[in-house]
């Protein structure tokens, strides 16, 4: 595959053929861009990823909520989405196709344009001679604004919107959090659920959809707690690949910096934020994203929201689309609760132990689950021309099927023995039984969908109760007694380097 475009096409085709991602949907009728289905293997893998996210937040003492997807218009007026949640659009002068201007520039030039003002967008389109992807004509010299909210109605006449993010709906039960946490900040909550954005011309597969799954965690805390965050001391010696604005300006790579140094040099503004950005980094590492493929990019002042005290993105280097934003970490100050207090006319303040009454600040970790999901598949997909085999080299814990059970032949009581072993293993691991075709072809089928281990039942199994277990990437095989199998498999999954 010579270009990123070639890789994009090959990957999308592969994911559809191997039952990870179907679409655009509805495939049976006229497909609509920006809507995809998670297939038989894709849904299982997405569940693994969501469980990992959920466990990481719970292990760090966050509590999960689930809020309705549809909310009345006033909520989105208060949050600022109704007036300000829009994208810059350019329209082709000939075929009248519309495109998001900043993404169009990034796709055709690799210039990061998401912080550009409208005038800069138009100047770049003109200077770089960017033309319509559909008909190659020039664009009209005007930027139009497209609101991304999906409107609906509740009952006969109550205007409402599908939520464009989960964050706003996570703020709304704030008074209940106050009761649950007994008024003692910080309050730590998260939500995983669907969100909707009426994208202008969604492309880039799962990276830009009109319906997607979001995971967002919120820390409600005081200004004093931000500066003296208790958990910081346990992670202050952890290191992060920070790509500051200065490094970006000078076209230099990220610098590996400890959290302690980042605070001392005021690269990160407070200890609670530093802890949150570190938690995010550890979470993406835990998914199986290699460290060398991750950087943390500081927002430019021109792209940072007016209320944000600090803002960084976690980016992943993809084979298909290059460096891609996959998570945002934001210090949102007290903006959100102040807005909802104003519009709801309800008191959303907290009284601190010293008697002071405050509106809490919020630090947010926000990302679409679909993006790390896509990143894992993008990084796992490669072709080994020398061995003439296709391997989906997924992290073991993310693989939708954990173990393949293969009788060497369809006779001599081998299938019966294999099924007996399968029943034992599937109590802990999702398994796939296959007796069709040569053993080599069966290995290849399971390699291609990312199954980490294959267990082969042969004639020796009948004699001494031993089986052969084969590892996907190294092709290494070892012989084990059936009684050892479950314990060994648990070690293989929990200790990635353990296979002996």
MIGU-304316 format. One record per atom (N, C-alpha, C): x, y, z. Coordinates in steps of 0.001 Angstrom, whole numbers, plus 500000, padded with zeros to 6 digits. Layout:
BEGIN
XYZ;...
This chain:
BEGIN
500850498816500000;500000500000500000;500890501239500000;500857501993498915;501827503064498712;501443504381499366;500160504654499532;499723505937500082;498736505727501223;498504506811501961;497513506752503030;496139506434502464;495859506973501288;494555506712500659;494390505231500354;495454504610499849;495408503173499572;495122502388500857;495784502805501939;495601502118503220;494166502301503723;493636503518503597;492258503799504018;491272502866503318;491429502742502001;490520501909501204;490647500447501602;491903499980501721;492137498572502071;491600498254503463;491806499163504414;491354498926505782;489833498898505862;489176499867505227;487702499915505262;487104498652504650;487661498199503543;487186496976502878;487389495769503789;488565495709504416;488899494592505295;487955494526506489;487708495673507122;486862495702508311;485433495292508001;484986495576506798;483648495156506382;483614493647506110;484594493155505371;484641491731505011;484797490838506242;485518491332507247;485797490519508445;484807490784509579;483704491455509288;482599491633510244;482924492532511435;483784493522511206;484031494514512244;483122495735512065;483103496301510863;482319497510510613;481571497374509294;480248497589509334;479423497601508125;479001499050507812;478805499316506532;478266500627506183;479141501354505184;478764502624504857;477704503411505492;476330502746505375;475489503052506374;474164502450506446;473076503419505969;471944502901505487;471590501482505375;472105500886504060;472896499842504149;473498499254502951;472451498707501990;471325498205502516;470297497609501655;469569498651500800;469619499905501227;468902500959500505;469906501972499965;469697503239500230;470632504270499789;471471504669500991;472743504291501057;473550504595502233;473658506094502496;473700506452503780;473839507842504210;475177507983504913;475996508926504468;477332509103505045;477243509398506537;478192508848507281;478293509163508698;477573508210509627;477000507124509075;476320506131509908;476911504748509622;477433504105510663;478058502790510522;477511501822511568;477533500536511232;477158499486512176;478413498786512681;478414498440513959;479446497565514497;478996496131514252;479795495389513491;479417494046513078;479603493011514177;479533491764513787;479538490657514747;480813490602515588;481943490919514984;483194490976515737;483451492385516271;483052493399515505;483273494774515919;482567495124517215;481332494670517357;480581494961518575;481228494294519790;481694493064519614;482366492364520714;483639493105521122;484394493599520127;485617494340520429;485288495683521084;484242496341520598;483842497630521185;483419497435522643;482736496345522939;482378496043524326;483626495900525191;484661495221524647;485917495076525389;486526496437525699;486500497327524706;487069498662524878;486272499470525902;484951499449525780;484113500196526728;484274499667528150;484408498355528290;484636497778529618;485963498249530199;486982498363529349;488283498839529796;488196500294530256;487470501116529489;487260502522529862;486529502597531199;485446501846531281;484622501854532506;485458501429533719;486220500361533568;487025499866534692;488096500864535107;488686501543534123;489722502543534449;489136503687535265;487964504172534866;487336505258535623;486906504787537014;486304503603537077;485857503087538374;487046502865539306;488151502342538773;489345502118539588;489895503432540157;489576504543539504;490017505857539973;488891506623540664;487897505853541147;486829506361542011;485856507313541309;485642507120540011;484583507837539301;483308506992539356;482169507656539450;480873506980539456;480152507270538142;479505506223537588;478886506334536267;477419506734536372;476982507603535443;475575507928535300;475138507649533863;473828507634533643;473261507548532293;472099508533532201;472228509505531321;471237510573531166;470513510389529836;469264510875529710;468554510761528427;469319511410527273;469147510848526093;469814511359524893;469179512656524408;467862512785524522;467121513951524035;466858514902525195;467129516201524970;466887517214526006;466259518459525393;465446519187526172;464785520396525676;465772521474525237;465287522363524399;466113523395523778;466842524276524788;466212524588525923;466806525525526875;468157525042527400;468323523725527520;469606523174527994;470730523548527041;470450523475525752;471482523735524741;471672525230524516;470654526006524877;470821527465524897;471771527834526027;471561527243527199;472406527521528361;473852527100528124;474055525948527509;475406525415527309;476188526157526238;475466526912525384;476127527627524297;476103526895522973;475628525648522976;475608524863521737;474645525439520695;473520525922521146;472503526386520201;473012527540519352;473797528421519959;474293529589519238;475696529404518667;476502528576519313;477904528527518919;478433527212518414;477585526168518368;478079524856517967;477892524692516462;478827525263515703;478703525232514246;480059525054513591;480025524670512335;481241524444511557;481284525374510355;482515525714509893;482656526549508690;482464525717507422;481601526203506535;481248525459505328;481652526244504082;482221525531503107;482429526110501774;481607525304500771;481134526005499739;480259525380498738;480900525460497367;480879524352496651;481450524291495301;480654525197494355;481364525973493558;480705526921492654;479976526219491507;480330524968491225;479723524261490098;478686523233490545;479110522206491325;478179521127491690;477415521406492976;477795522504493672;477115522960494894;477275521995496081;478237521082495994;478527520225497141;479112521075498274;478803520714499526;479298521488500662;480307520666501464;481303521345502009;482373520690502754;482765521538503954;483193520859505020;483726521573506181;485099522107505809;485269523423505880;486444524084505318;487752523651505965;487791523591507308;489059523268507969;489488521832507688;488526520896507664;488868519494507393;489259519299505930;488640520047505048;488992519990503623;490449520398503428;490861521459504104;492251521916504021;493195520855504575;492852520280505722;493710519273506350;493851518033505486;492756517633504809;492793516432503976;493635516635502720;493623517856502176;494322518081500899;495722518662501054;496057519204502256;497372519837502425;498111519364503671;497410518713504621;497964518311505917;498325519519506787;497752520685506475;497877521864507343;496824521753508440;497225521954509698;496263521939510802;495487523254510786;494194523178510422;493413524403510189;492262524590511164;492185523754512204;491013523825513072;490975525083513939;492099525830514020;492105527078514784;491983528309513887;491859528106512571;491815529215511615;490511529994511718;490612531295511558;489425532131511414;488919532001509974;487690532486509737;487074532326508417;487952532901507301;488543534080507553;489383534715506524;490600533853506201;491195533246507250;492363532385507035;491995531140506241;490806530600506501;490347529427505759;490232529735504274;489605530861503955;489431531243502547;490772531519501881;491672532208502590;492989532515502020;493765531236501719;493697530260502647;494419528993502455;493847528205501282;492520528173501171;491881527464500057;492315528069498720;492430529393498699;492840530079497459;494321529858497173;495172530060498193;496619529947498004;497047528532497618;496412527523498219;496784526129497970;496010525511496804;495203526342496171;494430525883495005;493621524620495324;492924524659496450;492110523524496885;490792523533496119;490478522400495525;489277522308494693;488299521267495231;487117521257494675;486059520340495108;486476518882494877;486420518036495901;486777516623495724;485879515887494732;484664516402494534;483712515717493645;483897516060492174;484056517369491883;484105517765490459;485340518577490096;486216518820491077;487482519533490879;487307521013490522;486122521552490757;485892522981490501;486289523803491722;486310525131491541;486671526030492640;485473526266493560;485782526765494759;484734527039495748;484294528493495697;483060528722496114;482577530084496292;483388530752497401;483717532016497235;484574532718498186;483757533265499353;483167532330500105;482353532695501254;482305531515502222;482426531826503509;482280530812504551;480878530925505135;480158529811505134;478852529772505769;478953528942507047;478030529176507967;478059528469509248;476931527465509319;477284526223509679;476318525126509736;476200524628511162;475004524726511767;474790524239513123;474740522720513124;475464522122514060;475618520666514091;474547519956514910;473657520710515526;472645520099516388;471574519388515563;471154518208516026;470063517465515391;468768517739516157;467859518464515512;466622518871516182;465544517795516100;464733517736517143;463585516833517158;462476517505517957;461395516789518236;460306517322519045;459911516320520113;459556516854521281;458995516038522346;457494516304522351;456693515260522186;455246515467522082;454910516217520810;453964517143520904;453491517864519714;454336519071519358;454835519798520369;455428521089520020;456620521523520864;457163520646521717;458332521029522510;459605520775521717;460297521834521332;461529521697520551;462631521118521444;463314520128520917;464390519464521655;465500519089520687;466604518607521242;467752518230520412;468356516922520915;468816516104519971;469677514982520326;470993515573520834;471509515047521913;472709515654522484;473908515533521528;474676516604521361;475869516557520517;477105516086521267;476960515871522581;478033515397523453;477377514884524726;478108514099525491;477550513621526758;477882514543527925;478861515443527755;479334516255528876;478233517095529501;477517517862528685;476487518754529224;475473517984530050;475058516822529571;474061516053530322;474648515420531580;475970515371531659;476601514879532890;476600515956533977;476558517225533576;476534518307534561;475163518446535237;474108518107534526;472763518488534958;472308517865536282;472685516644536644;472272516113537964;473159516604539117;473781517758538966;474777518228539929;474255518245541366;473003518632541562;472466518701542928;472411517309543570;472198516280542751;472212514910543268;473634514490543655;474632514932542868;476017514625543223;476345515235544589;475869516441544791;476132517141546055;475620516323547245;474443515739547063;473878514904548130;474688513616548297;474989512954547161;475688511664547200;477074511793547840;477815512841547430;479180513034547946;479192513838549252;477985514112549784;477822514828551057;478497516194551049;478461516809549887;478966518169549770;480469518305549811;481197517186549789;482651517234549888;483288517059548515;483811518144547990;484515518101546709;485841517364546887;486378516720545822;485846516696544455;484738515656544256;483813515958543322;482840514982542842;483416514413541546;483404513104541392;483997512465540202;482962511563539542;482551511916538337;481506511176537624;481897510983536168;481290509993535522;481522509793534083;480278509221533437;480265509284532114;479147508764531332;479663508222530002;479121507098529588;479412506531528264;478081506389527542;477944506988526364;476670506898525665;476703507550524299;475575507491523628;475469507993522263;475380509524522224;475973510086521165;475863511508520866;475681511654519358;475207512823518929;474824513022517525;475307514385517034;475879514404515835;476286515660515212;475936515614513738;475235516615513301;474799516658511904;475926517192511026;476962516364510887;478146516744510104;477767517116508674;478509518052508114;478227518535506762;478503517448505720;479722516960505721;480118515940504737;481059514950505419;480509514103506294;481373513194507060;482141512238506161;483461512193506399;484316511221505729;485227510629506797;486312510037506434;487280509462507376;486676508346508239;485748507580507624;485236506357508248;484687506636509646;485142505901510691;484587506060512040;485016507353512719;485991508064512150;486521509243512821;485560510421512793;484684510470511806;483721511579511729;482359511012511360;481568510740512375;480250510156512174;479159511131512619;477944510831512199;476803511622512663;476196511036513942;476432509768514174;476046509124515426;477257508365515940;477607508599517188;478818507984517726;478663507778519228;479623507050519811;479619506793521253;480693507643521908;480300508331522981;481249509183523681;481456508709525112;482664508914525605;482982508667527012;483548509959527577;482965510424528684;483434511680529271;483426511575530789;484517512021531392;484629512044532848;484763513481533313;484116513798534436;484119515159534963;484578515138536420;485473516060536750;485888516263538136;485400517651538553;484502517697539531;484000518959540081;484844519279541306;485469520444541327;486383520754542429;486551522265542597;487177522670543687;487414524089543948;488728524523543316;488933525833543220;490194526352542686;491366525922543567;491146525918544867;492212525531545789;492589524058545595;491583523195545344;491853521774545122;492608521547543819;492365522394542834;493099522270541574;494601522463541793;494939523401542677;496345523697542938;496974522686543891;496177522069544754;496699521145545770;495957519813545708;495997519197544537;495262517966544300;495999516803544955;495336516125545879;496005515113546705;496609513964545895;495926513539544840;496397512382544067;497632512689543220;497947513979543073;499063514354542202;500381513743542658;500608513699543982;501916513239544482;502220511807544073;501181510989543854;501405509589543465;501806509455541999;501574510480541194;501886510390539756;502876511469539297;503416512271540230;504251513407539827;505518512999539077;505961511761539263;507179511304538572;506876510522537288;505609510480536905;505250509899535607;505628510873534494;505905510319533308;506357511153532188;505304511171531073;505194512321530417;504243512496529315;504944513095528101;504510512722526872;505047513340525651;504278514633525337;504740515756525873;504020517022525751;504520517820524546;503581518160523673;503894518954522475;503338520351522709;504158521190523292;503732522534523666;503554523415522433;502918524548522657;502727525491521555;504072525948521007;505046526155521883;506380526583521445;507035525536520550;506931524269520941;507503523201520110;506792523108518769;505491523297518779;504724523286517521;505172524414516599;505343525611517168;505752526775516380;507107526565515718;508014525882516432;509370525657515920;509526524327515199;508369523662514959;508370522398514220;509287521353514852;509230521284516196;510031520306516937;509116519236517510;509640518044517750;508803516949518268;508432517176519730;507479516400520250;507118516499521665;508317516208522562;508277516765523771;509328516526524748;508772515655525872;509542514644526270;509117513768527369;509432514474528686;508368514807529436;508504515632530637;507739514976531794;508297515041532993;507581514536534167;506479515513534549;505461515002535206;504378515877535659;504914516948536605;505841516554537468;506419517512538420;507090518671537683;507887518354536658;508566519392535876;507556520247535108;506518519601534586;505503520339533826;504794521365534698;504583521039535976;503956521984536908;504950523084537295;506177522693537601;507191523672538012;507458524696536915;507452524260535656;507712525168534535;506440525802533981;505309525530534666;504002526094534295;503575525700532870;504047524510532427;503578523976531137;502142523497531297;501864522819532414;500500522480532808;500133523386533985;498893523867533988;498572524991534882;498271524623536327;497825523408536587;497551523032537973;497672521519538145;497775521072539381;498055519666539672;496880518752539335;495655519218539541;494492518394539208;494426518151537704;494735519195536938;494734519038535479;495857518089535055;497038518238535670;498165517358535331;497814515901535621;497162515653536767;496742514285537101;495752513763536068;494837514600535614;493809514187534653;494404513858533292;495356514660532851;495970514399531543;496822513127531620;497411512873532790;498183511645532986;497272510418533008;496115510541533659;495143509445533666;494717509105532241;494495510135531433;494104509936530034;495183509175529272;496428509611529439;497555508956528764;497656507489529176;497553507215530478;497628505825530968;496467504990530426;495311505605530297;494152504886529786;494385504430528349;494894505322527506;495113504968526098;496247503959525955;497245504040526820;498291503011526837;497668501666527217;496753501686528196;496127500438528645;495288499797527541;494746500612526629;493991500053525507;494884499213524602;496177499538524588;497109498853523697;497683499751522620;497480501073522739;498089502012521792;499561502179522167;500506501946521253;501932502075521586;502287503508521996;503182503657522962;503580504978523439;504126505860522326;504875505237521415;505497506029520352;504483506574519348;503244506118519442;502194506593518542;501312507668519194;501683508107520398;500844509064521137;501628510344521412;500941511472521272;501481512748521743;500337513564522350;500685514482523246;499705515364523875;499959516777523385;499016517315522618;499200518604521934;498485519730522674;499234520765522992;498646521928523650;497823522738522656;496634523171523083;495809524030522235;496465525397522077;496308525959520880;496706527340520657;495673528252521315;496101529443521692;495176530385522324;493996530686521418;494221530679520102;493148531008519150;492102529900519033;492446528662519407;491478527562519294;490850527195520633;491435527683521723;490944527352523052;489664528130523348;488660527461523917;487414528127524280;487700529257525269;486897530326525201;487162531517526012;487141531226527515;486365530206527911;486239529894529335;487270528872529811;488037528285528894;488960527204529246;490237527761529858;490638527218530996;491891527625531632;493069526858531059;492820525636530615;493870524830529981;493207523811529066;493861523464527970;493265522518527015;494367521842526204;494352520511526221;495290519697525451;494509518571524785;495013518099523652;494442516939522963;495432515787522987;494915514587523206;495723513388522983;495546512980521525;496661512897520805;496632512543519389;497342511218519159;496845510456518180;497434509167517813;497852509220516341;499032508702516057;499504508663514669;498961507404513985;498021507608513061;497395506512512342;498077506285511004;498055505037510544;498559504740509204;497674505362508132;496376505467508441;495409505914507433;495254507430507347;495331508145508487;495047509583508470;496096510422509191;497255509832509507;498286510605510189;497883510931511621;498461512007512159;498167512396513539;496722512833513655;495991512197514578;494542512384514701;494158512624516150;493376513674516383;492873513946517728;491960512812518176;492216512251519357;491397511150519863;490832511405521255;491266512483521913;490716512805523234;491057514250523566;490137514928524231;490391516283524707;490354516318526224;491321517023526823;491343517200528274;491250518700528523;490193519143529207;489907520565529324;489666520969530772;490257522089531157;489899522740532415;488856523790532058;487595523506532369;486483524330531897;486102525449532877;486942525679533897;486678526666534952;485273526451535530;484563527533535893;483219527363536470;482117527698535468;482493527709534178;481580528178533132;480265527390533085;480346526076533075;479158525250532815;478115525369533922;478542525223535162;477575525312536252;477037526739536402;477866527712536108;477393529107536149;476289529322535129;476480528786533919;475474528927532867;474168528226533235;474270527006533739;473052526257534073;472355526840535307;473122527432536202;472496528133537330;471706529334536822;472291530059535875;471641531250535321;470351530895534595;470365529870533754;469204529540532928;468146528749533694;468578527919534649;467608527117535409;467050527880536602;467784528956536971;467401529762538144;467411528921539437;468332527954539481;468513527137540686;469947527305541189;470089527212542484;471389527401543119;472255526160542918;473366526317542198;474291525209541952;475632525456542643;475589526151543733;476811526445544477;477057525379545542;478268525395546075;478697524494547147;479257525354548279;478972524966549500;479586525664550626;480769524836551134;481949525433551092;483152524752551526;483210524659553049;484143523874553545;484271523686554993;484579524985555728;485245525922555043;485554527208555674;484391528191555600;483245527726555052;482057528565554970;481895529312553677;482955529317552827;482880530033551558;481924529320550596;481143530111549870;480194529570548896;480773529746547492;480891528646546743;481514528722545415;480698527936544391;480939528282543113;480517527441541985;481726526591541618;481656525261541690;482833524437541402;483335524577539964;484630524425539820;485257524296538505;485083522853538022;485285522642536719;485179521296536143;486408521007535284;487041519871535536;488071519345534635;487467518142533917;487626518125532616;486919517149531776;487893516327530940;487631515024530870;488288514124529917;487201513663528949;487349513944527661;486255513682526714;486791513061525427;486181511938525032;486596511326523758;485490510448523202;485525510292521884;484644509350521230;485260507960521294;484508506990521765;484997505614521863;485394505087520488;484695505553519444;484946505067518094;486373505358517624;486966506436518132;488307506806517662;489403505879518171;489505505606519478;490502504595519876;490192503217519308;488894502894519117;488520501633518473;489132501563517074;488936502634516293;489478502677514937;491007502656514972;491588503385515932;493048503439516031;493641502053516280;493022501284517153;493520499928517440;493508499063516183;492456499179515386;492370498384514161;493340498896513096;493468500217512993;494403500812512037;495830500350512327;496226500375513598;497592500017513965;497827498513513934;496748497739514096;496885496276514125;496923495657512737;496406496393511739;496233495824510407;497522495955509589;498097494871509197;499265494904508323;499337493592507545;500130493610506483;500284492410505650;501719491912505718;501877490611505914;503202489996505906;503408489293504577;504009490004503666;504165489455502315;505096488238502294;506094488248503222;507054487151503199;506386485838503595;505463485893504555;504795484677505010;503463484456504311;503104485416503461;501846485349502706;500657485106503635;500635485847504722;499494485746505622;499069487132506085;497792487286506323;497237488538506810;496967488396508298;497481489344509078;497377489267510524;496749490549511055;495770490406511921;495210491544512634;495792491478514040;496865492227514251;497661492088515465;497103492956516595;495892492623517027;495228493373518090;495833493080519457;495792494058520375;496130493734521770;495244492593522262;495814491669522991;495091490435523348;493765490708524037;493749491657524987;492513491878525745;491424492545524911;491789493143523768;490796493784522907;490249492841521833;490900491721521630;490460490795520582;489032490316520852;488169490350519846;486778489935520057;486626488459520378;487508487624519826;487551486188520152;488930485912520729;488964485284521880;490237485109522583;490981483832522193;490245482757521939;490885481453521712;490161480705520595;490940480135519682;490396479235518672;490653477788519073;489647476928518922;489774475497519245;489702474714517931;490774473984517624;490877473337516321;491231471852516462;490318470934516155;490721469518516065;491548469327514793;492626468573514873;493504468402513713;492755467778512541;491888466785512836;491104466105511814;489650465980512274;488755465742511323;487339465546511670;487036464061511905;487910463371512602;487684461946512869;488524461529514070;488497460234514378;489309459644515446;489016460263516817;487783460701517004;487340461273518288;487981462627518614;488676463225517637;489317464523517878;488290465653518026;487224465736517173;486220466784517378;485554466694518752;485238465513519190;484593465352520494;485511465853521632;486787465529521520;487746465975522529;487902467492522492;487914468053521282;488057469508521132;486863470245521730;485663469717521500;484446470340522039;484437470259523570;484939469186524088;485045469040525553;485959470132526126;487099470380525459;488038471422525898;487404472808525736;486696472992524654;486024474283524411;485059474623525546;484269473652525973;483294473892527045;483978474332528340;485167473829528557;485904474203529765;486458475628529647;487019475951528478;487673477245528290;486670478389528195;485533478150527543;484591479243527300;483903479745528568;484160479083529684;483667479614530957;484363480931531299;485593481115530774;486357482337531068;486733483140529833;486826482470528682;487293483161527477;486356482876526309;486081483912525500;485261483691524321;486049482862523315;485455481757522872;486161480832521990;485441480665520659;486191480132519698;485632479864518371;486092478463517956;485135477624517618;485447476248517223;485428476154515704;486469475552515129;486551475438513668;487177474092513301;486448473281512521;486987471992512064;486986471884510540;486731473020509866;486569472999508406;487830473447507690;488378472574506838;489556472910506044;490837472446506697;491967472694506016;493268472286506546;493592473115507788;494475472598508610;494841473308509834;495477474652509504;496246474711508420;496873475965508003;495850477021507646;494811476630506905;493765477583506531;492978478055507746;492796477165508688;492064477558509906;492882478533510745;494181478280510849;495049479249511518;494930480615510839;494993480613509517;494963481869508756;493659482630508984;492534481911509014;491239482568509229;491205483280510581;491751482620511606;491717483205512940;492764484300513112;493936484169512455;494922485258512439;494306486528511868;493499486357510837;492948487491510103;491909488275510884;491350487695511946;490386488428512763;490938488695514166;492241488465514337;492913488890515558;492861487940516727;492522486664516523;492462485708517640;493890485458518151;494170485738519431;495558485656519914;496119484236520016;495257483262520378;495753481909520623;494873480865519948;495523479879519360;494814478730518785;495275477461519499;494314476643519882;494596475373520557;494283474239519589;495257473406519345;495077472282518432;494992470976519220;493947470221518914;493728468904519526;494127467845518507;495114466999518842;495603465994517897;495569464604518538;496174463623517878;496111462253518375;496844462085519707;497872462893519922;498586462801521199;497678463248522353;496746464178522065;495799464630523093;494996463457523637;494602462578522727;493818461397523135;494647460507524046;495955460454523782;496840459568524544;497209460107525921;497637461422525960;498195461928527233;497544463227527722;496451463661527097;495718464869527534;496536466160527368;497470466172526442;498197467416526151;497676468022524854;497807469342524747;497373470057523533;498499471004523096;498406471475521864;499350472488521368;498650473835521363;499322474851521933;498790476209521883;499756477081521077;499207477833520130;499996478632519178;499661480109519351;500699480961519408;500512482404519564;500482483074518196;499568484001518020;499268484610516713;500462485312516066;501106486234516783;502102487100516153;503458486417515976;503918485696517014;505237485062516957;505204483716516243;504022483119516123;503840481772515585;504453480696516480;504864481093517676;505473480136518597;504418479161519115;504807477894519263;503895476866519764;504512476176520977;503664475862521969;504122475093523123;503108473986523401;503581472959524080;502740471811524431;502378471905525920;501093471773526228;500621471886527600;499714470724527959;499683470403529238;498672469469529717;497347470210529819;496280469539529483;494957470149529486;494613470753530845;495125470150531922;494817470650533260;495439472025533528;496533472336532828;497230473614533015;496616474747532184;495771474391531254;495392475309530189;494781476618530683;493791476547531541;493113477768531986;494056478711532728;494845478152533627;495787478992534370;496821479635533452;497299478867532499;498283479404531547;497661480493530681;496443480278530203;495780481287529373;495600482600530132;495222482510531409;495077483726532215;496391484485532290;497494483762532415;498806484427532436;499129485035531080;498812484322530016;499085484830528680;498356486148528426;497137486274528956;496358487496528727;496735488615529696;497079488260530904;497388489287531907;498834489757531869;499712488924531340;501120489293531232;501523489179529774;501436490306529034;501631490262527581;502904489608527092;503995489693527893;505271489117527453;505431487656527879;504431487136528575;504573485793529113;504019484753528118;504909484048527486;504516482928526637;505714482003526535;505714480990527378;506887480097527373;506463478678527703;
